[in-house]
């Protein structure tokens, strides 16, 4: 068994979660927060058999899109004083996925 941790934007988590459930892929949702923009993320724990790994990664890729947003840097983040109030374009979205091998799985 594989355990995937997929960190996705809140905007993408609903369609991604539904797509995984529709394909009978186990998923658990955990609310999390990103460090740079302090925006809302969702971390999905996904348990999947090795033979369904490629299918699962394709679903994650399909439902996790990148987008560009304009933002002002959050306070507490080091930046040049001249640009402190200057809006900046930042690419967000997509997914960061960590894959782990699971030695045993127990369901009670």
Buried (B, 14 or more C-beta within 10 A) or exposed (E): EBBBBBBBBBBBBEBBBEBBEEEEBBBEBEEEEEEEBEBEBBBBBBBBEEEBBEEBBEBBEEBBBEEEEEBEBEEEEEEEEEEEEEEEEBEBBBBEBEBEEEEEEEEE
